[in-house]
Amino acid sequence: MRTLSWIQKWYFEQCNGDWENRYGIRIDTIDNPGWSVKISIEDTDLRHKPFKRTDIERTNSDWIFCKTDYIPEWDGFHFVGFGGPENLEEILDVFKEWVER
């Protein structure tokens, strides 16, 4: 399944009348330039699943950094990924591979 279709399906599976009102997925740009991805894993099966931090730097514009962390201002645990301007799909693939593992 294509990554974007898979993310849409995963999001919809979390929606239970409550989760989508407090949590969700945010994709934004950063000024490096690059991407920022924040996916709420609070109140999901992923909340306690171990995640090995990913830190790959190929060049100044081809890199990713992904981790899970408790972020109080975002109300809970999140998968957080950052990457270069052409690495958005790779960040989402890291999340997908972790969920499917």
C-alpha positions as CSV (number, residue, x, y, z in Angstrom):
1,M,0.0,0.0,0.0
2,R,1.3,3.5,-0.8
3,T,2.5,5.4,2.2
4,L,0.0,8.2,2.0
5,S,-2.9,5.8,1.6
6,W,-1.6,3.8,4.5
7,I,-1.3,6.9,6.8
8,Q,-4.8,7.9,6.0
9,K,-6.1,4.4,6.9
10,W,-4.1,4.4,10.1
11,Y,-5.5,7.8,11.1
12,F,-9.1,6.7,10.4
13,E,-8.6,3.5,12.4
14,Q,-7.7,5.7,15.5
15,C,-10.8,7.8,15.2
16,N,-13.2,6.7,17.8
17,G,-15.3,9.8,18.5
18,D,-12.7,11.0,21.1
19,W,-9.1,10.4,19.8
20,E,-9.5,12.7,16.8
21,N,-10.8,15.5,19.0
22,R,-7.6,15.6,21.1
23,Y,-4.9,14.1,18.9
24,G,-4.0,13.7,15.2
25,I,-1.3,14.1,12.6
26,R,0.6,17.3,11.8
27,I,2.8,17.8,8.8
28,D,4.6,21.1,8.5
29,T,7.6,22.7,6.9
30,I,10.7,23.9,8.7
31,D,13.2,26.6,7.7
32,N,16.2,24.4,6.9
33,P,14.3,23.8,4.5
34,G,12.6,20.6,5.3
35,W,9.7,18.8,6.9
36,S,8.3,18.2,10.4
37,V,5.9,15.4,11.2
38,K,4.1,14.9,14.5
39,I,1.8,11.9,15.0
40,S,0.0,11.5,18.2
41,I,0.4,8.0,19.6
42,E,-1.4,8.7,23.0
43,D,-4.4,6.4,23.5
44,T,-3.2,4.0,20.7
45,D,-1.6,0.6,20.7
46,L,1.7,2.3,20.0
47,R,1.9,4.2,23.3
48,H,4.2,1.7,24.9
49,K,5.8,0.1,21.8
50,P,9.6,0.6,21.8
51,F,11.0,2.8,19.0
52,K,14.6,2.9,18.1
53,R,15.6,6.5,17.3
54,T,16.5,7.1,13.6
55,D,19.2,9.6,12.8
56,I,20.4,9.5,9.1
57,E,22.4,12.4,7.6
58,R,23.4,11.8,4.0
59,T,23.9,15.5,3.0
60,N,22.7,18.9,4.3
61,S,19.5,18.5,2.3
62,D,19.0,14.7,2.6
63,W,18.5,13.6,6.2
64,I,15.9,12.3,8.7
65,F,15.6,12.3,12.4
66,C,12.8,10.4,14.1
67,K,11.9,9.5,17.7
68,T,9.0,9.0,20.1
69,D,8.7,11.4,23.0
70,Y,6.3,12.7,25.6
71,I,5.5,16.3,24.6
72,P,3.4,18.0,27.4
73,E,2.4,21.0,25.3
74,W,1.0,18.5,22.7
75,D,-0.8,16.5,25.4
76,G,1.0,13.2,25.3
77,F,3.3,10.8,23.5
78,H,4.1,11.4,19.8
79,F,6.1,10.0,16.9
80,V,8.2,13.0,15.8
81,G,10.1,13.2,12.5
82,F,12.1,15.8,10.8
83,G,13.9,15.7,7.4
84,G,15.2,17.4,4.4
85,P,13.0,18.9,1.7
86,E,12.7,15.6,-0.2
87,N,12.4,13.3,2.8
88,L,8.8,13.6,3.8
89,E,7.8,10.2,2.4
90,E,10.8,8.6,4.1
91,I,9.8,10.0,7.5
92,L,6.3,8.6,7.0
93,D,7.8,5.3,5.9
94,V,9.7,5.1,9.2
95,F,6.5,5.5,11.1
96,K,4.7,2.9,8.9
97,E,7.5,0.3,9.3
98,W,7.5,0.8,13.0
99,V,3.7,0.4,13.3
100,E,3.8,-2.8,11.1
101,R,6.7,-4.4,13.0
